[in-house]
Amino acid sequence: MNISKALIGALSAAATFLASTAPVRADGEVNIYSYRQPDLIQPLLDAFTKKTGITTNVLFLDKGLVERIQAEGANSPADVILTVDISRLTEAKDAGVTQPVANETINKDIPDHFRDPDGNWFGLTTRGRVVYASKERVAQDDITYEELADPKWKGKICTRDGQHSYNVGLFASMIAHHGEAEAEKWLTGLRNNLAKKPDGGDRDQAKAIFAGECDLALGNSYYVGLMITNEKEPEQKEWASAIKVLFPNTKDRGTHVNISGMALAKNAPNKENALKLMEFLSEGEAQKIYAEQVFEYPVLPGAEPSEVVKSFGEIKPDTLPLAEIAANRKKASELVDKVGYNDGPQD
Ligand SMILES: [Fe+2]
């Protein structure tokens, strides 16, 4: 059966389907279900097709990827899942839509702490949860997450929703490092330092610094790259120019990072090709293309991020296993509610 025809038949109106053009030769196909925008991953897939002759079919979804694979069941055409954030990777594993991979090349390329001990998911790039600081109003050039709870920052900090997976990941890392009681005290302190109720996305926090509403914000590192280079909305360049990037805890455990990653789908009909793609994505050429494309950091040790990303400064990533962060996510989410984080500053 022609898988791409079957795939097209199965598509809902909401989904976008793209097939790469002009494969070198027809050595089969691989079907990718992706939460990542097609234009971000296309250069990677083109390089893969050029090298292997394997055609890539991408089904882009902005939600419901796991539910879709579950609904398709044993006949799911999904081979490889591409997504961002440890929460989504563990969601896929927990829902039973992935299968374990034990592959020497992949395990050699991707450090232990960036992959599932059972091989159900693998990190491909990392993103730091950094501090955006006002160039004008913040003199210091280093900071710790712990310090964000110091009353000296009262009324000075902006963040997005405490329940957003980016914040939950960071808060989960605080629980892993300090225990629940200490993390609760810290989160209460951070809440009290907020300038306003959590709102908007990470870029909106840079905008708020630009507008003088706050001096510090939590944000993912790649948004700085996306703002600096934003030709469609050039006002974002101004937001970015108002901030400097501080990499928290560089002097001790390192900056909290999350991952974008991949998984092998449970019923992958093109398993061999899927594994070839997964190997390719973990190796040097793809690591460089991918990281440049998304302004993130390659997981492959020694692979370099883009010049734009390098211009923010050097990251020293916290090596706490992502699986441990995943294990503390639920507690972190409960803590956000318990301290009333999203109600904003209280005393
Ligand atoms: Fe994001």
py3Dmol code that shows the C-alpha trace and the ligand (Angstrom):
import py3Dmol

protein = """\
ATOM      1  CA  MET A   1       0.000   0.000   0.000  1.00  0.00           C
ATOM      2  CA  ASN A   2       1.199   3.469  -0.754  1.00  0.00           C
ATOM      3  CA  ILE A   3       1.593   5.034   2.658  1.00  0.00           C
ATOM      4  CA  SER A   4       1.448   8.641   1.531  1.00  0.00           C
ATOM      5  CA  LYS A   5      -1.864   8.005  -0.229  1.00  0.00           C
ATOM      6  CA  ALA A   6      -3.183   6.325   2.905  1.00  0.00           C
ATOM      7  CA  LEU A   7      -1.949   9.276   4.925  1.00  0.00           C
ATOM      8  CA  ILE A   8      -3.594  11.815   2.698  1.00  0.00           C
ATOM      9  CA  GLY A   9      -6.809   9.860   2.949  1.00  0.00           C
ATOM     10  CA  ALA A  10      -6.619   9.997   6.721  1.00  0.00           C
ATOM     11  CA  LEU A  11      -6.001  13.702   6.967  1.00  0.00           C
ATOM     12  CA  SER A  12      -8.398  16.007   8.693  1.00  0.00           C
ATOM     13  CA  ALA A  13      -9.122  19.431   7.246  1.00  0.00           C
ATOM     14  CA  ALA A  14      -7.221  21.074  10.101  1.00  0.00           C
ATOM     15  CA  ALA A  15      -3.961  19.295   9.394  1.00  0.00           C
ATOM     16  CA  THR A  16      -1.304  20.369   6.955  1.00  0.00           C
ATOM     17  CA  PHE A  17       0.374  17.758   4.832  1.00  0.00           C
ATOM     18  CA  LEU A  18       3.599  18.302   3.011  1.00  0.00           C
ATOM     19  CA  ALA A  19       5.563  15.871   0.935  1.00  0.00           C
ATOM     20  CA  SER A  20       9.120  16.787   0.082  1.00  0.00           C
ATOM     21  CA  THR A  21       9.818  17.195  -3.570  1.00  0.00           C
ATOM     22  CA  ALA A  22      12.285  15.512  -5.866  1.00  0.00           C
ATOM     23  CA  PRO A  23      13.761  12.635  -3.913  1.00  0.00           C
ATOM     24  CA  VAL A  24      17.038  11.458  -5.410  1.00  0.00           C
ATOM     25  CA  ARG A  25      15.684   7.950  -5.822  1.00  0.00           C
ATOM     26  CA  ALA A  26      12.749   6.044  -4.508  1.00  0.00           C
ATOM     27  CA  ASP A  27      14.096   4.066  -1.577  1.00  0.00           C
ATOM     28  CA  GLY A  28      10.916   4.230   0.366  1.00  0.00           C
ATOM     29  CA  GLU A  29       9.336   6.687   2.692  1.00  0.00           C
ATOM     30  CA  VAL A  30       9.158   7.802   6.245  1.00  0.00           C
ATOM     31  CA  ASN A  31       6.139   9.487   7.828  1.00  0.00           C
ATOM     32  CA  ILE A  32       6.694  12.198  10.396  1.00  0.00           C
ATOM     33  CA  TYR A  33       4.052  13.500  12.758  1.00  0.00           C
ATOM     34  CA  SER A  34       5.266  16.887  13.894  1.00  0.00           C
ATOM     35  CA  TYR A  35       4.394  19.571  16.394  1.00  0.00           C
ATOM     36  CA  ARG A  36       7.223  21.576  14.877  1.00  0.00           C
ATOM     37  CA  GLN A  37       6.352  23.923  12.037  1.00  0.00           C
ATOM     38  CA  PRO A  38       7.028  22.325   8.621  1.00  0.00           C
ATOM     39  CA  ASP A  39       9.254  25.197   7.449  1.00  0.00           C
ATOM     40  CA  LEU A  40      11.510  24.726  10.484  1.00  0.00           C
ATOM     41  CA  ILE A  41      12.205  21.066   9.779  1.00  0.00           C
ATOM     42  CA  GLN A  42      12.128  21.034   5.980  1.00  0.00           C
ATOM     43  CA  PRO A  43      15.839  21.888   5.501  1.00  0.00           C
ATOM     44  CA  LEU A  44      16.712  18.924   7.709  1.00  0.00           C
ATOM     45  CA  LEU A  45      14.436  16.581   5.840  1.00  0.00           C
ATOM     46  CA  ASP A  46      15.775  17.765   2.490  1.00  0.00           C
ATOM     47  CA  ALA A  47      19.303  16.940   3.660  1.00  0.00           C
ATOM     48  CA  PHE A  48      18.095  13.509   4.790  1.00  0.00           C
ATOM     49  CA  THR A  49      16.431  12.753   1.456  1.00  0.00           C
ATOM     50  CA  LYS A  50      19.502  13.914  -0.427  1.00  0.00           C
ATOM     51  CA  LYS A  51      21.684  11.578   1.588  1.00  0.00           C
ATOM     52  CA  THR A  52      19.460   8.495   1.696  1.00  0.00           C
ATOM     53  CA  GLY A  53      16.930   8.807  -1.132  1.00  0.00           C
ATOM     54  CA  ILE A  54      14.169   8.250   1.413  1.00  0.00           C
ATOM     55  CA  THR A  55      11.135  10.474   0.901  1.00  0.00           C
ATOM     56  CA  THR A  56       9.771  12.243   3.943  1.00  0.00           C
ATOM     57  CA  ASN A  57       6.059  12.934   4.485  1.00  0.00           C
ATOM     58  CA  VAL A  58       5.203  15.428   7.187  1.00  0.00           C
ATOM     59  CA  LEU A  59       1.905  15.689   8.974  1.00  0.00           C
ATOM     60  CA  PHE A  60       1.953  18.907  10.965  1.00  0.00           C
ATOM     61  CA  LEU A  61      -0.410  19.201  13.917  1.00  0.00           C
ATOM     62  CA  ASP A  62      -0.685  22.033  16.387  1.00  0.00           C
ATOM     63  CA  LYS A  63      -2.570  19.898  18.876  1.00  0.00           C
ATOM     64  CA  GLY A  64      -3.887  16.386  19.450  1.00  0.00           C
ATOM     65  CA  LEU A  65      -0.922  14.507  17.975  1.00  0.00           C
ATOM     66  CA  VAL A  66      -0.989  11.758  20.579  1.00  0.00           C
ATOM     67  CA  GLU A  67      -4.781  11.403  20.420  1.00  0.00           C
ATOM     68  CA  ARG A  68      -4.564  11.097  16.669  1.00  0.00           C
ATOM     69  CA  ILE A  69      -2.006   8.285  16.775  1.00  0.00           C
ATOM     70  CA  GLN A  70      -4.107   6.546  19.429  1.00  0.00           C
ATOM     71  CA  ALA A  71      -7.206   6.842  17.253  1.00  0.00           C
ATOM     72  CA  GLU A  72      -5.364   5.449  14.232  1.00  0.00           C
ATOM     73  CA  GLY A  73      -4.278   2.475  16.329  1.00  0.00           C
ATOM     74  CA  ALA A  74      -2.392  -0.391  14.729  1.00  0.00           C
ATOM     75  CA  ASN A  75      -2.851   1.130  11.276  1.00  0.00           C
ATOM     76  CA  SER A  76      -1.260   4.455  12.148  1.00  0.00           C
ATOM     77  CA  PRO A  77       1.070   5.599   9.356  1.00  0.00           C
ATOM     78  CA  ALA A  78       3.183   7.506  11.937  1.00  0.00           C
ATOM     79  CA  ASP A  79       6.844   6.503  11.955  1.00  0.00           C
ATOM     80  CA  VAL A  80       8.626   9.316  13.766  1.00  0.00           C
ATOM     81  CA  ILE A  81       7.226  11.894  16.182  1.00  0.00           C
ATOM     82  CA  LEU A  82       8.927  15.303  16.353  1.00  0.00           C
ATOM     83  CA  THR A  83       7.958  17.642  19.143  1.00  0.00           C
ATOM     84  CA  VAL A  84       9.155  20.181  21.683  1.00  0.00           C
ATOM     85  CA  ASP A  85       9.272  20.024  25.442  1.00  0.00           C
ATOM     86  CA  ILE A  86       9.811  17.140  27.809  1.00  0.00           C
ATOM     87  CA  SER A  87       6.127  17.309  28.759  1.00  0.00           C
ATOM     88  CA  ARG A  88       5.033  16.333  25.260  1.00  0.00           C
ATOM     89  CA  LEU A  89       7.656  13.629  24.905  1.00  0.00           C
ATOM     90  CA  THR A  90       6.651  12.020  28.189  1.00  0.00           C
ATOM     91  CA  GLU A  91       2.988  12.438  27.284  1.00  0.00           C
ATOM     92  CA  ALA A  92       3.631  10.407  24.121  1.00  0.00           C
ATOM     93  CA  LYS A  93       5.469   7.716  26.057  1.00  0.00           C
ATOM     94  CA  ASP A  94       2.834   7.539  28.789  1.00  0.00           C
ATOM     95  CA  ALA A  95       0.043   7.299  26.214  1.00  0.00           C
ATOM     96  CA  GLY A  96       1.762   4.253  24.703  1.00  0.00           C
ATOM     97  CA  VAL A  97       2.225   5.701  21.211  1.00  0.00           C
ATOM     98  CA  THR A  98       6.019   5.258  21.203  1.00  0.00           C
ATOM     99  CA  GLN A  99       8.318   2.243  21.226  1.00  0.00           C
ATOM    100  CA  PRO A 100      11.784   1.845  22.724  1.00  0.00           C
ATOM    101  CA  VAL A 101      14.852   2.319  20.536  1.00  0.00           C
ATOM    102  CA  ALA A 102      18.261   0.905  21.433  1.00  0.00           C
ATOM    103  CA  ASN A 103      20.544   2.267  18.740  1.00  0.00           C
ATOM    104  CA  GLU A 104      24.286   2.595  19.171  1.00  0.00           C
ATOM    105  CA  THR A 105      24.707   5.675  16.987  1.00  0.00           C
ATOM    106  CA  ILE A 106      21.871   7.569  18.628  1.00  0.00           C
ATOM    107  CA  ASN A 107      22.946   6.619  22.138  1.00  0.00           C
ATOM    108  CA  LYS A 108      26.517   7.663  21.398  1.00  0.00           C
ATOM    109  CA  ASP A 109      25.430  11.061  20.015  1.00  0.00           C
ATOM    110  CA  ILE A 110      22.782  12.040  22.556  1.00  0.00           C
ATOM    111  CA  PRO A 111      23.960  12.379  26.165  1.00  0.00           C
ATOM    112  CA  ASP A 112      22.172  10.219  28.753  1.00  0.00           C
ATOM    113  CA  HIS A 113      20.476  13.085  30.538  1.00  0.00           C
ATOM    114  CA  PHE A 114      18.786  14.212  27.310  1.00  0.00           C
ATOM    115  CA  ARG A 115      17.095  10.883  26.554  1.00  0.00           C
ATOM    116  CA  ASP A 116      14.631   8.476  28.083  1.00  0.00           C
ATOM    117  CA  PRO A 117      16.405   5.682  29.985  1.00  0.00           C
ATOM    118  CA  ASP A 118      14.037   3.262  28.168  1.00  0.00           C
ATOM    119  CA  GLY A 119      14.708   4.765  24.720  1.00  0.00           C
ATOM    120  CA  ASN A 120      11.154   6.024  24.180  1.00  0.00           C
ATOM    121  CA  TRP A 121      12.261   9.605  23.485  1.00  0.00           C
ATOM    122  CA  PHE A 122      15.437  11.473  22.606  1.00  0.00           C
ATOM    123  CA  GLY A 123      16.394  15.130  22.836  1.00  0.00           C
ATOM    124  CA  LEU A 124      17.629  16.738  19.617  1.00  0.00           C
ATOM    125  CA  THR A 125      18.136  20.337  20.646  1.00  0.00           C
ATOM    126  CA  THR A 126      18.102  22.173  23.955  1.00  0.00           C
ATOM    127  CA  ARG A 127      16.750  25.571  24.921  1.00  0.00           C
ATOM    128  CA  GLY A 128      17.728  27.443  28.055  1.00  0.00           C
ATOM    129  CA  ARG A 129      15.124  28.934  30.397  1.00  0.00           C
ATOM    130  CA  VAL A 130      17.101  32.138  30.784  1.00  0.00           C
ATOM    131  CA  VAL A 131      16.554  35.506  32.401  1.00  0.00           C
ATOM    132  CA  TYR A 132      15.910  38.487  30.157  1.00  0.00           C
ATOM    133  CA  ALA A 133      17.242  41.578  31.960  1.00  0.00           C
ATOM    134  CA  SER A 134      16.834  45.236  31.145  1.00  0.00           C
ATOM    135  CA  LYS A 135      20.093  46.544  29.671  1.00  0.00           C
ATOM    136  CA  GLU A 136      19.275  49.954  31.095  1.00  0.00           C
ATOM    137  CA  ARG A 137      18.080  49.107  34.578  1.00  0.00           C
ATOM    138  CA  VAL A 138      19.901  45.915  35.574  1.00  0.00           C
ATOM    139  CA  ALA A 139      23.614  46.337  36.213  1.00  0.00           C
ATOM    140  CA  GLN A 140      24.545  42.763  37.087  1.00  0.00           C
ATOM    141  CA  ASP A 141      25.591  40.274  34.443  1.00  0.00           C
ATOM    142  CA  ASP A 142      24.940  37.069  36.317  1.00  0.00           C
ATOM    143  CA  ILE A 143      22.069  35.719  38.302  1.00  0.00           C
ATOM    144  CA  THR A 144      20.663  32.561  39.885  1.00  0.00           C
ATOM    145  CA  TYR A 145      17.098  31.244  39.808  1.00  0.00           C
ATOM    146  CA  GLU A 146      17.219  31.292  43.620  1.00  0.00           C
ATOM    147  CA  GLU A 147      17.911  35.013  43.539  1.00  0.00           C
ATOM    148  CA  LEU A 148      14.663  35.702  41.686  1.00  0.00           C
ATOM    149  CA  ALA A 149      12.889  35.203  45.029  1.00  0.00           C
ATOM    150  CA  ASP A 150      15.025  37.872  46.741  1.00  0.00           C
ATOM    151  CA  PRO A 151      12.841  40.805  47.889  1.00  0.00           C
ATOM    152  CA  LYS A 152      15.281  43.194  46.182  1.00  0.00           C
ATOM    153  CA  TRP A 153      13.419  42.378  42.949  1.00  0.00           C
ATOM    154  CA  LYS A 154       9.997  43.182  44.397  1.00  0.00           C
ATOM    155  CA  GLY A 155       7.670  44.387  41.645  1.00  0.00           C
ATOM    156  CA  LYS A 156      10.394  43.922  39.013  1.00  0.00           C
ATOM    157  CA  ILE A 157       9.788  40.486  37.469  1.00  0.00           C
ATOM    158  CA  CYS A 158       7.494  39.433  34.623  1.00  0.00           C
ATOM    159  CA  THR A 159       6.679  35.893  33.504  1.00  0.00           C
ATOM    160  CA  ARG A 160       4.099  34.065  31.455  1.00  0.00           C
ATOM    161  CA  ASP A 161       1.478  31.759  33.026  1.00  0.00           C
ATOM    162  CA  GLY A 162       2.941  29.625  35.824  1.00  0.00           C
ATOM    163  CA  GLN A 163       1.204  26.557  34.403  1.00  0.00           C
ATOM    164  CA  HIS A 164       2.853  26.876  31.006  1.00  0.00           C
ATOM    165  CA  SER A 165       5.039  23.838  30.364  1.00  0.00           C
ATOM    166  CA  TYR A 166       8.192  26.013  30.101  1.00  0.00           C
ATOM    167  CA  ASN A 167       7.672  27.306  33.644  1.00  0.00           C
ATOM    168  CA  VAL A 168       6.472  23.987  35.009  1.00  0.00           C
ATOM    169  CA  GLY A 169       9.718  22.432  33.684  1.00  0.00           C
ATOM    170  CA  LEU A 170      11.817  25.046  35.488  1.00  0.00           C
ATOM    171  CA  PHE A 171       9.809  24.748  38.709  1.00  0.00           C
ATOM    172  CA  ALA A 172      10.129  20.944  38.503  1.00  0.00           C
ATOM    173  CA  SER A 173      13.910  21.370  38.310  1.00  0.00           C
ATOM    174  CA  MET A 174      13.776  23.543  41.450  1.00  0.00           C
ATOM    175  CA  ILE A 175      11.918  20.716  43.242  1.00  0.00           C
ATOM    176  CA  ALA A 176      14.480  18.187  42.019  1.00  0.00           C
ATOM    177  CA  HIS A 177      17.370  20.323  43.282  1.00  0.00           C
ATOM    178  CA  HIS A 178      15.933  21.701  46.530  1.00  0.00           C
ATOM    179  CA  GLY A 179      12.992  19.529  47.571  1.00  0.00           C
ATOM    180  CA  GLU A 180       9.337  20.461  47.600  1.00  0.00           C
ATOM    181  CA  ALA A 181       9.249  22.618  50.759  1.00  0.00           C
ATOM    182  CA  GLU A 182      12.164  24.787  49.670  1.00  0.00           C
ATOM    183  CA  ALA A 183      10.770  25.071  46.135  1.00  0.00           C
ATOM    184  CA  GLU A 184       7.445  26.251  47.554  1.00  0.00           C
ATOM    185  CA  LYS A 185       9.148  29.004  49.544  1.00  0.00           C
ATOM    186  CA  TRP A 186      11.052  30.017  46.451  1.00  0.00           C
ATOM    187  CA  LEU A 187       8.011  30.085  44.221  1.00  0.00           C
ATOM    188  CA  THR A 188       6.117  32.158  46.784  1.00  0.00           C
ATOM    189  CA  GLY A 189       9.017  34.612  46.815  1.00  0.00           C
ATOM    190  CA  LEU A 190       9.052  34.772  43.024  1.00  0.00           C
ATOM    191  CA  ARG A 191       5.300  35.363  42.972  1.00  0.00           C
ATOM    192  CA  ASN A 192       5.743  38.244  45.378  1.00  0.00           C
ATOM    193  CA  ASN A 193       8.353  39.795  43.121  1.00  0.00           C
ATOM    194  CA  LEU A 194       6.076  39.775  40.088  1.00  0.00           C
ATOM    195  CA  ALA A 195       5.267  43.169  38.616  1.00  0.00           C
ATOM    196  CA  LYS A 196       1.850  41.984  37.448  1.00  0.00           C
ATOM    197  CA  LYS A 197      -0.258  38.886  36.903  1.00  0.00           C
ATOM    198  CA  PRO A 198       1.427  36.357  34.605  1.00  0.00           C
ATOM    199  CA  ASP A 199       0.256  36.902  31.055  1.00  0.00           C
ATOM    200  CA  GLY A 200       1.286  36.514  27.399  1.00  0.00           C
ATOM    201  CA  GLY A 201       4.152  34.512  25.917  1.00  0.00           C
ATOM    202  CA  ASP A 202       7.883  34.777  26.557  1.00  0.00           C
ATOM    203  CA  ARG A 203       8.298  37.482  23.911  1.00  0.00           C
ATOM    204  CA  ASP A 204       5.659  39.581  25.652  1.00  0.00           C
ATOM    205  CA  GLN A 205       7.884  39.632  28.730  1.00  0.00           C
ATOM    206  CA  ALA A 206      10.714  41.142  26.670  1.00  0.00           C
ATOM    207  CA  LYS A 207       8.193  43.648  25.371  1.00  0.00           C
ATOM    208  CA  ALA A 208       7.220  44.491  28.965  1.00  0.00           C
ATOM    209  CA  ILE A 209      10.887  45.130  29.807  1.00  0.00           C
ATOM    210  CA  PHE A 210      11.144  47.354  26.725  1.00  0.00           C
ATOM    211  CA  ALA A 211       8.032  49.216  27.948  1.00  0.00           C
ATOM    212  CA  GLY A 212       9.538  49.674  31.430  1.00  0.00           C
ATOM    213  CA  GLU A 213       6.935  47.485  33.192  1.00  0.00           C
ATOM    214  CA  CYS A 214       9.562  45.162  34.631  1.00  0.00           C
ATOM    215  CA  ASP A 215      13.336  44.707  34.807  1.00  0.00           C
ATOM    216  CA  LEU A 216      13.659  40.922  34.692  1.00  0.00           C
ATOM    217  CA  ALA A 217      11.734  38.160  32.973  1.00  0.00           C
ATOM    218  CA  LEU A 218      11.899  34.422  32.458  1.00  0.00           C
ATOM    219  CA  GLY A 219      12.095  33.398  28.820  1.00  0.00           C
ATOM    220  CA  ASN A 220      13.399  30.691  26.530  1.00  0.00           C
ATOM    221  CA  SER A 221      16.704  31.431  24.842  1.00  0.00           C
ATOM    222  CA  TYR A 222      15.542  30.877  21.231  1.00  0.00           C
ATOM    223  CA  TYR A 223      12.936  33.640  21.412  1.00  0.00           C
ATOM    224  CA  VAL A 224      15.789  36.135  21.557  1.00  0.00           C
ATOM    225  CA  GLY A 225      17.007  34.820  18.188  1.00  0.00           C
ATOM    226  CA  LEU A 226      13.468  34.903  16.804  1.00  0.00           C
ATOM    227  CA  MET A 227      13.028  38.527  17.947  1.00  0.00           C
ATOM    228  CA  ILE A 228      16.432  39.795  16.776  1.00  0.00           C
ATOM    229  CA  THR A 229      15.879  38.414  13.266  1.00  0.00           C
ATOM    230  CA  ASN A 230      12.176  39.192  12.972  1.00  0.00           C
ATOM    231  CA  GLU A 231      11.637  40.981   9.661  1.00  0.00           C
ATOM    232  CA  LYS A 232       7.872  40.392   9.705  1.00  0.00           C
ATOM    233  CA  GLU A 233       7.388  42.226  12.995  1.00  0.00           C
ATOM    234  CA  PRO A 234      10.396  44.527  13.286  1.00  0.00           C
ATOM    235  CA  GLU A 235       9.137  45.969  16.592  1.00  0.00           C
ATOM    236  CA  GLN A 236      10.316  42.687  18.105  1.00  0.00           C
ATOM    237  CA  LYS A 237      13.878  43.728  17.295  1.00  0.00           C
ATOM    238  CA  GLU A 238      13.359  46.711  19.584  1.00  0.00           C
ATOM    239  CA  TRP A 239      12.090  44.478  22.393  1.00  0.00           C
ATOM    240  CA  ALA A 240      15.173  42.295  21.978  1.00  0.00           C
ATOM    241  CA  SER A 241      17.482  45.292  21.941  1.00  0.00           C
ATOM    242  CA  ALA A 242      16.148  46.370  25.357  1.00  0.00           C
ATOM    243  CA  ILE A 243      17.293  43.139  27.004  1.00  0.00           C
ATOM    244  CA  LYS A 244      20.430  41.191  27.752  1.00  0.00           C
ATOM    245  CA  VAL A 245      20.432  37.448  28.283  1.00  0.00           C
ATOM    246  CA  LEU A 246      21.543  36.226  31.707  1.00  0.00           C
ATOM    247  CA  PHE A 247      22.237  32.486  31.945  1.00  0.00           C
ATOM    248  CA  PRO A 248      21.195  31.575  35.498  1.00  0.00           C
ATOM    249  CA  ASN A 249      23.405  29.486  37.781  1.00  0.00           C
ATOM    250  CA  THR A 250      26.376  29.460  35.425  1.00  0.00           C
ATOM    251  CA  LYS A 251      28.649  29.444  38.484  1.00  0.00           C
ATOM    252  CA  ASP A 252      27.051  26.378  40.033  1.00  0.00           C
ATOM    253  CA  ARG A 253      24.736  23.688  38.592  1.00  0.00           C
ATOM    254  CA  GLY A 254      24.043  25.432  35.297  1.00  0.00           C
ATOM    255  CA  THR A 255      20.999  26.795  33.488  1.00  0.00           C
ATOM    256  CA  HIS A 256      17.782  24.800  33.293  1.00  0.00           C
ATOM    257  CA  VAL A 257      17.267  23.493  29.778  1.00  0.00           C
ATOM    258  CA  ASN A 258      14.392  21.754  28.094  1.00  0.00           C
ATOM    259  CA  ILE A 259      14.533  19.846  24.826  1.00  0.00           C
ATOM    260  CA  SER A 260      12.971  19.411  21.472  1.00  0.00           C
ATOM    261  CA  GLY A 261      12.994  15.767  20.597  1.00  0.00           C
ATOM    262  CA  MET A 262      11.964  12.694  18.665  1.00  0.00           C
ATOM    263  CA  ALA A 263      10.367   9.334  19.284  1.00  0.00           C
ATOM    264  CA  LEU A 264       9.729   6.197  17.251  1.00  0.00           C
ATOM    265  CA  ALA A 265       5.997   5.636  16.868  1.00  0.00           C
ATOM    266  CA  LYS A 266       4.644   2.401  18.312  1.00  0.00           C
ATOM    267  CA  ASN A 267       3.399   0.898  15.069  1.00  0.00           C
ATOM    268  CA  ALA A 268       5.869   2.544  12.687  1.00  0.00           C
ATOM    269  CA  PRO A 269       5.197   0.921   9.303  1.00  0.00           C
ATOM    270  CA  ASN A 270       8.572   2.093   7.953  1.00  0.00           C
ATOM    271  CA  LYS A 271      10.625   1.285  11.011  1.00  0.00           C
ATOM    272  CA  GLU A 272      13.924   0.822   9.213  1.00  0.00           C
ATOM    273  CA  ASN A 273      13.655   4.182   7.487  1.00  0.00           C
ATOM    274  CA  ALA A 274      12.488   5.770  10.722  1.00  0.00           C
ATOM    275  CA  LEU A 275      15.612   4.577  12.490  1.00  0.00           C
ATOM    276  CA  LYS A 276      17.740   5.909   9.641  1.00  0.00           C
ATOM    277  CA  LEU A 277      16.072   9.295  10.069  1.00  0.00           C
ATOM    278  CA  MET A 278      16.528   9.216  13.838  1.00  0.00           C
ATOM    279  CA  GLU A 279      20.221   8.357  13.431  1.00  0.00           C
ATOM    280  CA  PHE A 280      20.609  11.144  10.892  1.00  0.00           C
ATOM    281  CA  LEU A 281      18.967  13.675  13.218  1.00  0.00           C
ATOM    282  CA  SER A 282      21.361  12.823  16.033  1.00  0.00           C
ATOM    283  CA  GLU A 283      24.504  13.314  13.918  1.00  0.00           C
ATOM    284  CA  GLY A 284      26.643  16.354  13.153  1.00  0.00           C
ATOM    285  CA  GLU A 285      25.205  17.627   9.869  1.00  0.00           C
ATOM    286  CA  ALA A 286      21.580  17.531  11.001  1.00  0.00           C
ATOM    287  CA  GLN A 287      22.395  18.796  14.468  1.00  0.00           C
ATOM    288  CA  LYS A 288      23.950  21.905  12.969  1.00  0.00           C
ATOM    289  CA  ILE A 289      21.132  22.533  10.482  1.00  0.00           C
ATOM    290  CA  TYR A 290      18.427  22.003  13.090  1.00  0.00           C
ATOM    291  CA  ALA A 291      20.017  24.134  15.796  1.00  0.00           C
ATOM    292  CA  GLU A 292      20.630  26.988  13.341  1.00  0.00           C
ATOM    293  CA  GLN A 293      17.102  26.818  12.068  1.00  0.00           C
ATOM    294  CA  VAL A 294      15.450  27.078  15.477  1.00  0.00           C
ATOM    295  CA  PHE A 295      18.045  29.151  17.415  1.00  0.00           C
ATOM    296  CA  GLU A 296      18.564  26.293  19.851  1.00  0.00           C
ATOM    297  CA  TYR A 297      21.577  24.298  21.050  1.00  0.00           C
ATOM    298  CA  PRO A 298      22.578  20.964  19.487  1.00  0.00           C
ATOM    299  CA  VAL A 299      22.512  18.040  21.947  1.00  0.00           C
ATOM    300  CA  LEU A 300      25.516  16.453  20.216  1.00  0.00           C
ATOM    301  CA  PRO A 301      28.557  17.343  22.319  1.00  0.00           C
ATOM    302  CA  GLY A 302      30.901  19.620  20.388  1.00  0.00           C
ATOM    303  CA  ALA A 303      28.319  20.723  17.792  1.00  0.00           C
ATOM    304  CA  GLU A 304      28.057  24.513  17.669  1.00  0.00           C
ATOM    305  CA  PRO A 305      24.949  26.686  17.832  1.00  0.00           C
ATOM    306  CA  SER A 306      24.433  29.481  15.304  1.00  0.00           C
ATOM    307  CA  GLU A 307      26.360  32.773  15.396  1.00  0.00           C
ATOM    308  CA  VAL A 308      23.198  34.593  16.536  1.00  0.00           C
ATOM    309  CA  VAL A 309      22.797  32.208  19.466  1.00  0.00           C
ATOM    310  CA  LYS A 310      26.493  32.458  20.325  1.00  0.00           C
ATOM    311  CA  SER A 311      26.098  36.220  20.523  1.00  0.00           C
ATOM    312  CA  PHE A 312      23.890  35.867  23.645  1.00  0.00           C
ATOM    313  CA  GLY A 313      26.813  34.347  25.553  1.00  0.00           C
ATOM    314  CA  GLU A 314      27.727  30.827  26.528  1.00  0.00           C
ATOM    315  CA  ILE A 315      25.309  28.405  28.161  1.00  0.00           C
ATOM    316  CA  LYS A 316      26.316  25.876  30.775  1.00  0.00           C
ATOM    317  CA  PRO A 317      23.371  23.490  30.857  1.00  0.00           C
ATOM    318  CA  ASP A 318      22.159  21.891  34.058  1.00  0.00           C
ATOM    319  CA  THR A 319      22.819  18.167  33.628  1.00  0.00           C
ATOM    320  CA  LEU A 320      19.919  17.050  35.807  1.00  0.00           C
ATOM    321  CA  PRO A 321      18.298  14.250  33.773  1.00  0.00           C
ATOM    322  CA  LEU A 322      15.247  15.482  31.875  1.00  0.00           C
ATOM    323  CA  ALA A 323      13.473  12.313  33.009  1.00  0.00           C
ATOM    324  CA  GLU A 324      13.803  13.564  36.583  1.00  0.00           C
ATOM    325  CA  ILE A 325      12.297  16.900  35.619  1.00  0.00           C
ATOM    326  CA  ALA A 326       9.438  15.045  33.944  1.00  0.00           C
ATOM    327  CA  ALA A 327       8.882  13.076  37.146  1.00  0.00           C
ATOM    328  CA  ASN A 328       8.491  16.312  39.149  1.00  0.00           C
ATOM    329  CA  ARG A 329       6.190  18.124  36.720  1.00  0.00           C
ATOM    330  CA  LYS A 330       2.978  17.166  38.451  1.00  0.00           C
ATOM    331  CA  LYS A 331       4.222  18.378  41.828  1.00  0.00           C
ATOM    332  CA  ALA A 332       5.428  21.598  40.214  1.00  0.00           C
ATOM    333  CA  SER A 333       2.052  22.208  38.613  1.00  0.00           C
ATOM    334  CA  GLU A 334       0.316  21.632  41.973  1.00  0.00           C
ATOM    335  CA  LEU A 335       2.716  24.086  43.585  1.00  0.00           C
ATOM    336  CA  VAL A 336       1.809  26.781  41.054  1.00  0.00           C
ATOM    337  CA  ASP A 337      -1.824  26.508  42.171  1.00  0.00           C
ATOM    338  CA  LYS A 338      -0.954  26.171  45.841  1.00  0.00           C
ATOM    339  CA  VAL A 339       1.006  29.424  45.975  1.00  0.00           C
ATOM    340  CA  GLY A 340      -1.507  31.224  43.753  1.00  0.00           C
ATOM    341  CA  TYR A 341       1.236  32.069  41.278  1.00  0.00           C
ATOM    342  CA  ASN A 342      -1.123  33.175  38.548  1.00  0.00           C
ATOM    343  CA  ASP A 343      -2.865  35.612  40.885  1.00  0.00           C
ATOM    344  CA  GLY A 344       0.293  37.690  40.825  1.00  0.00           C
ATOM    345  CA  PRO A 345       1.959  39.558  43.699  1.00  0.00           C
ATOM    346  CA  GLN A 346       0.161  39.321  47.047  1.00  0.00           C
ATOM    347  CA  ASP A 347       2.300  40.763  49.831  1.00  0.00           C
TER     348      ASP A 347
END
"""
ligand_1 = """\
1
LIG
Fe 8.214 28.271 22.431
"""
view = py3Dmol.view(width=600, height=400)
view.addModel(protein, "pdb")
view.setStyle({"model": 0}, {"cartoon": {"style": "trace"}})
view.addModel(ligand_1, "xyz")
view.setStyle({"model": 1}, {"stick": {}})
view.zoomTo()
view.show()
